[in-house]
Amino acid sequence: MQNSGHGTTADDDPFDEGAGGLLRQPKAVWATAGASVVAFMGIGLVDPILPSIAKGLNASNSQVSLLFTSYFLITAVAMLVTGFVSSRIGGRKTLLAGLALVVVFAALSGTSSSVGELVGFRAGWGLGNALFVSTALAVIVGAAAGGSAAAILLYESALGLGMACGPLLGAILGDLKWRYPFFGTAALMAIGFIAITVFLKEQPKPARRTSLLDPLKALGHGGLASAAVSAFFYNYAFFTVLAFTPFVLNMSPYKSGGVFFAWGVLLAVFSVIVAPRLQRRFGSLKVLGGSLLLLAADLLVLGYGNHTTAIVCTVLSGAFIGLNNTVFTELALGVSDAPRPVASAGYNFVRWFAAAAAPFLAPKIEEWTDLHMPFVVAAVAAAIGAVIVAVRSRALTVRAGELEPQHATEDGVTVFAG
């Protein structure tokens, strides 16, 4: 594998204190990055309060897990729509539309009187989040000062920070009442809406409009299809951890939030700092294949270990998930000859279906068998992802130089990867 990582060179140091340094960005970039943190917080927000929601709404574990299923099912389908929308109305309006939907549906989620209502409101939330996060990377890079390396790193940092802080916010507010995290998210996203309205100017529209079928046509490329299918199985394992483990740990919101905060910190560190270094040393496909196998082993130990072991393995899985997220993102960006927004939309369309399936199937598998089997299935899924990477390694190879940061400015839909 020739790809050396993110494509950042010594001459394009994102931590440089010059005009394009990480900390010297326009207010528009900070406003979008801040809203991105909150958007990603919404993914893991409900993690520590899942048992509380089940108790408050008299719902079963499998019913409450539909909060993830509805969210990500809509997200998957929306991936075919976001490029179509943003290429017609522009990035700024797409961001604002997504934020407005999140504010409305997050607030409505907090008013739910039944699990059915909450699942439906989470679906609307998923549509808004898809519109926002599918456009945020392109907007941040387009508005950034200097080179794009710092802007991309800032976006990835926002992703990691959001994934880490979401469970923490959910725990703090959810310990008071399970409805409060939803109201808190709505308030934070409203602040993000105001900040983007004030600080972000409209970005130039793409020269070519994206059709609804373009992402599906892009999947005809063997490399992109292989990356998408491998990511599908990986995402099943990933979201078994995220959506099912809180029921297994069965801890108070504070303790569960602490576990998933530590998990998110590892995810962020390994995604932003460790992954590029391992890629430069071993190559991206070796890192990806090895990380998927380690995730599979971690899931097996999690499923059969005692309570303390389950906590440790849950936190440790964040490291492997962070590595996988970074490498899968780069594959989606560079493996296909299709325009990057189109290719990554097709990739995301496939993989998010696994994020929708895992939260629904894992509790069902437990009901049909026992507590261990959902983790066995997730481990097998991760291993299948690794096998696909090994078998399709030639098709998945990205030529050196294809992922230089300036190329990533085209991408409006790769975002939260893995």
Buried (B, 14 or more C-beta within 10 A) or exposed (E): BEBBBBBBEEEBBBEBEEEBBBEBBBEBBBBBBBBBBBBBBBBBBBBBBBBBBBEBBEBEBBBBBBBBBBBBBBBBBBBBBBBBBBBEBBBBBBBBBBBBBBBBBBBBBBEBEEBEBBBBBBBBBBBBBBBBBBBBBBBBBBBBBBBBBBBBBBBBBBBBBBBBBBBBBBBBBBBEEBBBBBBBBBBBBBBBBEBBEEBBEEBEEBEEEBBEEBBBEBBEBBBBBBBBBBBBBBBBBBBBBBBBBBBBBEBBBBBBBBBBBBBBBBBBBBBBBBBBEBBBEEBBBBBBBBBBBBBBBBBBBBBBBEEEEBBBBBBBBBBBBBBBBBBBBBBBBBBBEBBBBBBBBBBBBBBBBBBBBBBBBBBEBBEEEEEBBBBBBBBBBBBBBBBBBBEBBEBBBBEEEBBBBEBBBBBBBBBBBB
